[in-house]
Amino acid sequence: MEESFRRLFYPRSVAVVGASGNPLKMGHQCMLSLQEISFPGPVYPVHPEEREVLNTDHCSLNTDH
């Protein structure tokens, strides 16, 4: 497989933009799925207001320019 596709299909880490603590939201479901498959690398939930999603500390986006 070409290296550029390998990085896409076999990532070493994942950022879930829009991760949410609300189980009805898609971001929550993405985080849950990554936990259920025991994703081997770091998973970074990104949300402007949530502090923690599924016991994982969030990453904030700095929107100051």
N, CA, C and O atoms as CSV, one atom per row, in Angstrom:
chain,resi,resn,atom,element,x,y,z
A,1,MET,N,N,0.854,-1.180,0.000
A,1,MET,CA,C,0.000,0.000,0.000
A,1,MET,C,C,0.897,1.241,0.000
A,1,MET,O,O,1.910,1.295,0.698
A,2,GLU,N,N,0.515,2.199,-0.770
A,2,GLU,CA,C,1.270,3.438,-0.843
A,2,GLU,C,C,1.286,4.126,0.524
A,2,GLU,O,O,0.280,4.124,1.234
A,3,GLU,N,N,2.422,4.711,0.889
A,3,GLU,CA,C,2.604,5.281,2.238
A,3,GLU,C,C,1.541,6.327,2.584
A,3,GLU,O,O,1.086,6.374,3.727
A,4,SER,N,N,1.138,7.158,1.638
A,4,SER,CA,C,0.138,8.191,1.952
A,4,SER,C,C,-1.201,7.558,2.344
A,4,SER,O,O,-1.902,8.094,3.202
A,5,PHE,N,N,-1.564,6.441,1.737
A,5,PHE,CA,C,-2.802,5.761,2.102
A,5,PHE,C,C,-2.644,4.996,3.409
A,5,PHE,O,O,-3.604,4.879,4.170
A,6,ARG,N,N,-1.481,4.487,3.676
A,6,ARG,CA,C,-1.236,3.754,4.921
A,6,ARG,C,C,-1.494,4.668,6.120
A,6,ARG,O,O,-2.089,4.243,7.110
A,7,ARG,N,N,-1.055,5.899,6.031
A,7,ARG,CA,C,-1.275,6.852,7.136
A,7,ARG,C,C,-2.756,7.151,7.335
A,7,ARG,O,O,-3.202,7.388,8.457
A,8,LEU,N,N,-3.507,7.138,6.252
A,8,LEU,CA,C,-4.937,7.401,6.347
A,8,LEU,C,C,-5.682,6.224,6.957
A,8,LEU,O,O,-6.533,6.413,7.826
A,9,PHE,N,N,-5.368,5.008,6.510
A,9,PHE,CA,C,-6.095,3.827,6.953
A,9,PHE,C,C,-5.542,3.188,8.221
A,9,PHE,O,O,-6.239,2.414,8.876
A,10,TYR,N,N,-4.300,3.502,8.573
A,10,TYR,CA,C,-3.675,2.952,9.781
A,10,TYR,C,C,-3.024,4.082,10.586
A,10,TYR,O,O,-1.800,4.122,10.715
A,11,PRO,N,N,-3.837,5.004,11.131
A,11,PRO,CA,C,-3.259,6.147,11.857
A,11,PRO,C,C,-2.625,5.723,13.177
A,11,PRO,O,O,-3.025,4.734,13.792
A,12,ARG,N,N,-1.629,6.496,13.594
A,12,ARG,CA,C,-0.993,6.249,14.892
A,12,ARG,C,C,-1.739,6.956,16.010
A,12,ARG,O,O,-1.648,6.547,17.167
A,13,SER,N,N,-2.475,8.009,15.684
A,13,SER,CA,C,-3.284,8.734,16.659
A,13,SER,C,C,-4.508,9.294,15.932
A,13,SER,O,O,-4.533,9.381,14.704
A,14,VAL,N,N,-5.521,9.671,16.716
A,14,VAL,CA,C,-6.765,10.181,16.137
A,14,VAL,C,C,-7.236,11.377,16.959
A,14,VAL,O,O,-7.208,11.338,18.190
A,15,ALA,N,N,-7.669,12.438,16.281
A,15,ALA,CA,C,-8.339,13.564,16.929
A,15,ALA,C,C,-9.805,13.510,16.527
A,15,ALA,O,O,-10.128,13.455,15.341
A,16,VAL,N,N,-10.687,13.526,17.512
A,16,VAL,CA,C,-12.125,13.504,17.237
A,16,VAL,C,C,-12.647,14.914,17.464
A,16,VAL,O,O,-12.913,15.314,18.597
A,17,VAL,N,N,-12.791,15.665,16.373
A,17,VAL,CA,C,-13.277,17.042,16.457
A,17,VAL,C,C,-14.785,16.998,16.655
A,17,VAL,O,O,-15.513,16.393,15.868
A,18,GLY,N,N,-15.236,17.645,17.711
A,18,GLY,CA,C,-16.655,17.624,18.054
A,18,GLY,C,C,-17.012,16.520,19.031
A,18,GLY,O,O,-18.186,16.195,19.204
A,19,ALA,N,N,-16.003,15.940,19.670
A,19,ALA,CA,C,-16.259,14.899,20.670
A,19,ALA,C,C,-17.179,15.460,21.747
A,19,ALA,O,O,-17.044,16.614,22.151
A,20,SER,N,N,-18.101,14.647,22.201
A,20,SER,CA,C,-19.108,15.136,23.141
A,20,SER,C,C,-19.381,14.110,24.231
A,20,SER,O,O,-19.230,12.906,24.026
A,21,GLY,N,N,-19.781,14.602,25.377
A,21,GLY,CA,C,-20.201,13.734,26.459
A,21,GLY,C,C,-21.643,13.279,26.300
A,21,GLY,O,O,-22.112,12.422,27.049
A,22,ASN,N,N,-22.346,13.845,25.331
A,22,ASN,CA,C,-23.739,13.499,25.078
A,22,ASN,C,C,-23.798,12.243,24.208
A,22,ASN,O,O,-23.369,12.281,23.055
A,23,PRO,N,N,-24.320,11.133,24.733
A,23,PRO,CA,C,-24.336,9.878,23.978
A,23,PRO,C,C,-25.181,9.918,22.703
A,23,PRO,O,O,-25.094,9.005,21.882
A,24,LEU,N,N,-25.984,10.944,22.530
A,24,LEU,CA,C,-26.788,11.062,21.313
A,24,LEU,C,C,-26.034,11.745,20.180
A,24,LEU,O,O,-26.523,11.786,19.051
A,25,LYS,N,N,-24.855,12.279,20.462
A,25,LYS,CA,C,-24.067,13.001,19.457
A,25,LYS,C,C,-23.083,12.076,18.758
A,25,LYS,O,O,-22.582,11.126,19.359
A,26,MET,N,N,-22.807,12.353,17.490
A,26,MET,CA,C,-21.894,11.535,16.704
A,26,MET,C,C,-20.480,11.539,17.282
A,26,MET,O,O,-19.804,10.511,17.253
A,27,GLY,N,N,-20.024,12.676,17.804
A,27,GLY,CA,C,-18.689,12.743,18.393
A,27,GLY,C,C,-18.521,11.785,19.564
A,27,GLY,O,O,-17.451,11.206,19.752
A,28,HIS,N,N,-19.559,11.623,20.334
A,28,HIS,CA,C,-19.543,10.672,21.451
A,28,HIS,C,C,-19.442,9.247,20.915
A,28,HIS,O,O,-18.672,8.433,21.424
A,29,GLN,N,N,-20.225,8.961,19.889
A,29,GLN,CA,C,-20.221,7.623,19.305
A,29,GLN,C,C,-18.858,7.283,18.699
A,29,GLN,O,O,-18.408,6.140,18.790
A,30,CYS,N,N,-18.204,8.260,18.084
A,30,CYS,CA,C,-16.854,8.033,17.539
A,30,CYS,C,C,-15.874,7.699,18.654
A,30,CYS,O,O,-15.082,6.765,18.525
A,31,MET,N,N,-15.921,8.454,19.746
A,31,MET,CA,C,-15.043,8.190,20.876
A,31,MET,C,C,-15.312,6.805,21.458
A,31,MET,O,O,-14.380,6.066,21.774
A,32,LEU,N,N,-16.573,6.463,21.595
A,32,LEU,CA,C,-16.960,5.168,22.143
A,32,LEU,C,C,-16.452,4.033,21.249
A,32,LEU,O,O,-15.941,3.030,21.746
A,33,SER,N,N,-16.591,4.192,19.953
A,33,SER,CA,C,-16.129,3.168,19.010
A,33,SER,C,C,-14.620,2.968,19.104
A,33,SER,O,O,-14.140,1.835,19.075
A,34,LEU,N,N,-13.877,4.060,19.216
A,34,LEU,CA,C,-12.422,3.951,19.336
A,34,LEU,C,C,-12.029,3.241,20.629
A,34,LEU,O,O,-11.068,2.472,20.650
A,35,GLN,N,N,-12.769,3.498,21.703
A,35,GLN,CA,C,-12.499,2.793,22.961
A,35,GLN,C,C,-12.852,1.316,22.851
A,35,GLN,O,O,-12.124,0.459,23.352
A,36,GLU,N,N,-13.962,1.024,22.200
A,36,GLU,CA,C,-14.419,-0.366,22.100
A,36,GLU,C,C,-13.468,-1.239,21.283
A,36,GLU,O,O,-13.322,-2.428,21.566
A,37,ILE,N,N,-12.823,-0.657,20.276
A,37,ILE,CA,C,-11.885,-1.448,19.475
A,37,ILE,C,C,-10.478,-1.402,20.063
A,37,ILE,O,O,-9.541,-1.964,19.496
A,38,SER,N,N,-10.339,-0.726,21.209
A,38,SER,CA,C,-9.031,-0.565,21.859
A,38,SER,C,C,-7.998,0.011,20.886
A,38,SER,O,O,-6.926,-0.557,20.675
A,39,PHE,N,N,-8.358,1.158,20.303
A,39,PHE,CA,C,-7.433,1.825,19.387
A,39,PHE,C,C,-6.085,1.955,20.076
A,39,PHE,O,O,-6.016,2.458,21.197
A,40,PRO,N,N,-5.002,1.509,19.424
A,40,PRO,CA,C,-3.713,1.414,20.106
A,40,PRO,C,C,-2.994,2.735,20.369
A,40,PRO,O,O,-2.105,2.789,21.219
A,41,GLY,N,N,-3.358,3.790,19.662
A,41,GLY,CA,C,-2.654,5.060,19.836
A,41,GLY,C,C,-3.453,6.055,20.637
A,41,GLY,O,O,-4.552,5.757,21.105
A,42,PRO,N,N,-2.895,7.243,20.794
A,42,PRO,CA,C,-3.608,8.295,21.513
A,42,PRO,C,C,-4.870,8.732,20.762
A,42,PRO,O,O,-4.888,8.798,19.533
A,43,VAL,N,N,-5.919,9.026,21.530
A,43,VAL,CA,C,-7.157,9.569,20.982
A,43,VAL,C,C,-7.372,10.919,21.656
A,43,VAL,O,O,-7.419,11.014,22.883
A,44,TYR,N,N,-7.503,11.963,20.836
A,44,TYR,CA,C,-7.621,13.323,21.352
A,44,TYR,C,C,-9.025,13.859,21.075
A,44,TYR,O,O,-9.333,14.201,19.933
A,45,PRO,N,N,-9.882,13.940,22.098
A,45,PRO,CA,C,-11.185,14.574,21.883
A,45,PRO,C,C,-11.003,16.088,21.805
A,45,PRO,O,O,-10.314,16.681,22.636
A,46,VAL,N,N,-11.617,16.700,20.816
A,46,VAL,CA,C,-11.497,18.155,20.618
A,46,VAL,C,C,-12.895,18.755,20.691
A,46,VAL,O,O,-13.782,18.402,19.913
A,47,HIS,N,N,-13.072,19.666,21.638
A,47,HIS,CA,C,-14.366,20.325,21.810
A,47,HIS,C,C,-14.121,21.653,22.515
A,47,HIS,O,O,-13.329,21.711,23.456
A,48,PRO,N,N,-14.785,22.725,22.078
A,48,PRO,CA,C,-14.515,24.040,22.685
A,48,PRO,C,C,-15.016,24.185,24.124
A,48,PRO,O,O,-14.542,25.062,24.846
A,49,GLU,N,N,-15.962,23.346,24.555
A,49,GLU,CA,C,-16.542,23.513,25.886
A,49,GLU,C,C,-16.387,22.314,26.806
A,49,GLU,O,O,-16.292,22.484,28.021
A,50,GLU,N,N,-16.358,21.115,26.262
A,50,GLU,CA,C,-16.248,19.904,27.093
A,50,GLU,C,C,-14.841,19.822,27.683
A,50,GLU,O,O,-13.860,20.104,26.996
A,51,ARG,N,N,-14.744,19.440,28.947
A,51,ARG,CA,C,-13.445,19.292,29.604
A,51,ARG,C,C,-12.942,17.853,29.525
A,51,ARG,O,O,-11.736,17.604,29.531
A,52,GLU,N,N,-13.877,16.917,29.450
A,52,GLU,CA,C,-13.535,15.499,29.427
A,52,GLU,C,C,-14.640,14.750,28.689
A,52,GLU,O,O,-15.825,15.033,28.867
A,53,VAL,N,N,-14.239,13.797,27.865
A,53,VAL,CA,C,-15.204,12.965,27.149
A,53,VAL,C,C,-14.799,11.512,27.360
A,53,VAL,O,O,-13.690,11.114,27.006
A,54,LEU,N,N,-15.694,10.728,27.933
A,54,LEU,CA,C,-15.437,9.308,28.213
A,54,LEU,C,C,-14.102,9.105,28.927
A,54,LEU,O,O,-13.287,8.274,28.526
A,55,ASN,N,N,-13.899,9.865,29.974
A,55,ASN,CA,C,-12.699,9.775,30.814
A,55,ASN,C,C,-11.405,10.101,30.077
A,55,ASN,O,O,-10.331,9.652,30.476
A,56,THR,N,N,-11.503,10.879,29.009
A,56,THR,CA,C,-10.324,11.311,28.260
A,56,THR,C,C,-10.293,12.825,28.270
A,56,THR,O,O,-11.269,13.463,27.874
A,57,ASP,N,N,-9.187,13.417,28.717
A,57,ASP,CA,C,-9.060,14.876,28.723
A,57,ASP,C,C,-9.143,15.415,27.302
A,57,ASP,O,O,-8.674,14.784,26.354
A,58,HIS,N,N,-9.744,16.585,27.170
A,58,HIS,CA,C,-9.941,17.183,25.860
A,58,HIS,C,C,-8.738,17.989,25.417
A,58,HIS,O,O,-7.870,18.343,26.215
A,59,CYS,N,N,-8.710,18.268,24.132
A,59,CYS,CA,C,-7.763,19.229,23.552
A,59,CYS,C,C,-8.613,20.402,23.106
A,59,CYS,O,O,-9.687,20.209,22.536
A,60,SER,N,N,-8.151,21.601,23.354
A,60,SER,CA,C,-8.924,22.761,22.913
A,60,SER,C,C,-8.303,23.332,21.651
A,60,SER,O,O,-7.095,23.247,21.429
A,61,LEU,N,N,-9.158,23.910,20.841
A,61,LEU,CA,C,-8.676,24.582,19.644
A,61,LEU,C,C,-8.473,26.047,19.987
A,61,LEU,O,O,-9.381,26.705,20.495
A,62,ASN,N,N,-7.294,26.550,19.712
A,62,ASN,CA,C,-7.023,27.954,19.956
A,62,ASN,C,C,-7.503,28.742,18.741
A,62,ASN,O,O,-6.930,28.632,17.657
A,63,THR,N,N,-8.562,29.539,18.925
A,63,THR,CA,C,-9.109,30.285,17.807
A,63,THR,C,C,-8.611,31.713,17.765
A,63,THR,O,O,-9.055,32.491,16.921
A,64,ASP,N,N,-7.689,32.085,18.664
A,64,ASP,CA,C,-7.101,33.419,18.633
A,64,ASP,C,C,-6.098,33.497,17.492
A,64,ASP,O,O,-5.266,32.606,17.321
A,65,HIS,N,N,-6.185,34.570,16.714
A,65,HIS,CA,C,-5.255,34.729,15.592
A,65,HIS,C,C,-4.318,35.866,15.836
A,65,HIS,O,O,-3.462,36.151,14.999
